[in-house]
């Protein structure tokens, strides 16, 4: 018996500002659609889309709770959807593109940066020799251009014209002729496809320009996707518009939410104008903003002061307050003091406070974190982007590799050995590790060694437990070297896993942050060796494994890999913590708090701290086609600042504290775009820190 199909509904366009209930309307639409014939279905016929992975996890949890997991669905992001579809229909694409039938390998950003530099070596050397531009910077800009072209459905053949019109020739930022750039990008695409390598740019291009227009693929869509529920489409690349339009030809149900003041990923591939124009004939649900947020009270006054700054601004409502100091160091201390006093007095809970800024330098983030945790207040550093090698446990495992694999001695430093001994062996403290390095570490360019503790005349100073732990480590390293020479270790991933099992009991008792870092280390290594194996097969060459280990360690030490690049959730993690985040991450994760501290409110980065890919305005539908100049950049920054202020105020509860220091870290006076608002705000009430 055929299951009754849900009746087609008119596509819905749910519009509203932040926290106006758009996602709840989307959930209700999903529930209504599912009840109409989909409840109890075995295979997911609904596609649920979110802008980023963190939002996807939250939306999936809410959907399963609402429907009691009775309605199956497929939850992903736009880029995740492109990847899944390309891999699923890879045989069809191989046939269309007339390529070798080999299973594709995904390139991570650190992989593509390294390989693209290899493919473009001759052009890069010429550009660096003539202009002095860094090769790494040039490679990243070219890869960004490829990605933007793919997201905007622009053919690579048209990239030269766009760059010539938008940047002029020659361009100071690219130093290469537009025709040469287009040729380099096409060479890169061909090189990757010949070897089965896929990155986000190539994946998106394959889907939007080859798979989606294919008649055979289009015939499969109505059977596999009977409804699409897309949240925050103002963050989606224009390729998704083509997907929506295609599925609508089959009477597929489509429900989208849109934030006119969103566009957080504008400059990273999103184009809200394209998505908005798509829904001109859709059924529109207009939602009103919250009435209990700071924007409802003071939003218009603040936006007016941004567009028309005044030296003596009129008073701003009391929900906007200011905390002013002379120097940045004083501002850090007094901001932390106000947060601590407010929490300890019971005026506000830690989970209701967020400290946001356009950008946090490591020192400021560390100082705030230490001052708060020193008073027993937990801190949630939201999506802190720090290099993987900033984690001691990762550094120690990399040092361990250099002691096992040959020809890596030049990567070893005595300080690294001392740290490794402390991290791998809790019985060895920093004093004993220093003694061991001074007397028992033998540097060598090919075979650095840890000698027996007996060569140390005062080995008794190590203590019984410390000496046994050290000797056990030496024995373990010797055993791994023997197995490596006997070819019993397939690759360094096996060795890293053995070390984690041996010295950290598999990571079961480690803090969540360290477990996350170990997981990322193993995942990065797995990808790296998978790419290396494919390269060896395609190039028909075999190189010593120690050379690949050397390249891997150097890649990680360059800071190319972050410690937390994808969404992770701690099991049972407490929510009672102060959030510290950049403005970009705060908005992207759709956070909201009763109190917001806008740190460094008088700084210039509120206007100029753009999170965007190089040349991104040239690939937007709203680009005029004329050469992009300083006035265009200024106008773009001002529009972005207005969206930021509006969005943050809509995500605030009853108070925003503008934290401003007269002098920046450089000692210069701060004259940022929010200074008029700072001057028009009242000092913080009932807190002596501002006296």
Secondary structure, DSSP 8 states (H G I E B T S, - for coil): -----------EEEE--TTSSHHHHHHHHHHHHHHTTTTT-SS--EEEEESSHHHHHHHHHHHHHHHTT-S-EEEEEHHHHHHHHHHHTHHHHHHHHT------EE--HHHHHHHHHHHTHHHHHHHHHHH---HHHHHHHHHHHHHHHHHTT--GGGHHHHHHHHH-SS-TTT-S-HHHHHHHHHHHHHHHHHHTEE-HHHHHHHIIIIITT-HHHHHHHHHH-SEEEES-GGGSBTHHHHHHHHHHTTT-EEEEEE-TT--TTBTTTB-HHHHHHHTTTSEEEE----SSSHHHHHHHHHHHHHHS--TT-----TTEEEEEESSHHHHHHHHHHHHHHHHHTTSS-GGGEEEEES---HHHHHHHHHHHHTTT--EEETT---BGGGSHHHHHHHHHHHHHSTT-GGG--HHHHHHHHHHH-TTS-HHHHHHHHHHHEE--SS--EE--GGGSTTGGGG-HHHHHHHHHHHHHHHHHHHHHHTT---SHHHHHHHHHHHHHGGGTTS-HHHHHHHHHHHHHHHHHHHHHHHHHHHHT----HHHHHHHHHHHHHTT-SBTT-S----TT-----EEEEEHHHHHHTT--EEEEEETTTTSTHHHH-----TTGGGGSTT--SS---HHHHHHHHHHHHHHHHHHHHHTEEEEEEEEEESB-TTS-B---TTHHHHHHSEE-TT-GGG-
